[in-house]
Amino acid sequence: MLILSRRLNESIVISDDIVVTVLEVRGDQVRLGIRAPRHVTVHREEVQREIMEANKAAAKAAGRAASGLPKLPRPERSD
């Protein structure tokens, strides 16, 4: 893990196109501004964890639903 110290209005740059700026510091809370291209998703860690858990649950449910479908007959080969 890289550990950096930044002051108010100072930034760090990630991969040329993502900039994280310290906007405000109040006690033990820090407000960050993140500038990134639209195709880059940015989530708080707890939100990302919830998304991943929901995706796993959906994949598991889809697998169960698919297992209940009747099997299709294989096409006959004409050699």
C-alpha positions in Angstrom: 0.0 0.0 0.0 1.3 3.4 -0.9 0.7 6.0 1.8 0.7 9.7 0.9 0.2 12.9 2.9 -1.7 15.7 1.3 -3.0 19.0 2.5 -6.1 20.9 1.7 -6.5 21.5 -2.1 -3.6 19.2 -2.9 -4.1 16.2 -5.2 -2.7 12.9 -6.3 -2.8 11.6 -9.9 -3.6 8.0 -10.7 -2.8 6.7 -14.2 -2.6 10.0 -16.0 -6.4 10.5 -16.0 -7.7 10.1 -12.4 -7.1 13.0 -10.0 -8.0 12.8 -6.3 -8.1 16.2 -4.5 -8.5 16.9 -0.7 -11.4 19.3 -0.6 -12.0 19.6 3.2 -10.8 18.2 6.5 -13.0 18.4 9.5 -11.9 16.4 12.6 -11.6 12.8 11.5 -13.5 13.3 8.3 -11.9 14.1 4.9 -13.9 15.2 1.8 -12.2 14.1 -1.4 -13.0 15.2 -5.0 -12.4 12.6 -7.7 -12.0 13.5 -11.4 -12.1 10.5 -13.6 -13.2 9.6 -17.1 -16.9 8.5 -17.4 -16.0 4.9 -18.2 -14.2 4.6 -14.8 -16.5 3.6 -12.0 -15.8 5.1 -8.6 -17.6 3.7 -5.5 -17.1 3.9 -1.7 -15.6 0.6 -0.5 -18.8 -0.5 1.3 -20.9 0.2 -1.8 -18.5 -1.8 -4.0 -18.8 -4.7 -1.6 -22.6 -4.6 -1.7 -22.5 -4.5 -5.5 -20.2 -7.5 -5.6 -22.4 -9.5 -3.2 -25.5 -8.6 -5.2 -23.8 -9.8 -8.4 -22.8 -13.1 -6.8 -26.3 -13.7 -5.5 -27.8 -12.9 -9.0 -25.4 -15.2 -10.7 -26.2 -18.0 -8.2 -30.0 -17.4 -8.7 -29.5 -17.5 -12.5 -27.6 -20.7 -12.2 -30.4 -22.3 -10.2 -33.0 -21.0 -12.6 -31.1 -22.4 -15.6 -30.8 -25.8 -14.0 -34.6 -26.0 -13.9 -34.9 -25.6 -17.7 -35.5 -28.7 -19.8 -32.5 -30.0 -21.7 -32.8 -29.5 -25.5 -32.2 -32.5 -27.7 -28.9 -32.4 -29.5 -29.2 -32.0 -33.3 -28.6 -35.1 -35.3 -25.3 -35.1 -37.2 -25.5 -35.7 -40.9 -22.1 -36.9 -42.0 
